[in-house]
Amino acid sequence: MEKVYKAMKNTGVSNIAIGIIMIVAGVSTGVIAIISGANLLKKKSHLSF
């Protein structure tokens, strides 16, 4: 039974670590998207289609 609890603990720890990594990646992607959009809005007078 102890092996099962160790396996469950390792799985839980890895899931938490993956979740934290995904949150950090999502926030950084959002910040980059906002900065890119702000740059486009700032330079919209120079854009022509």
Secondary structure as the mmCIF struct_conf table of DSSP 4:
data_model
#
loop_
_struct_conf.conf_type_id
_struct_conf.id
_struct_conf.beg_label_comp_id
_struct_conf.beg_label_asym_id
_struct_conf.beg_label_seq_id
_struct_conf.end_label_comp_id
_struct_conf.end_label_asym_id
_struct_conf.end_label_seq_id
HELX_RH_AL_P HELX_RH_AL_P1 GLU A 2 LYS A 42
TURN_TY1_P TURN_TY1_P1 LYS A 43 LYS A 43
HELX_RH_3T_P HELX_RH_3T_P1 LYS A 44 HIS A 46
#
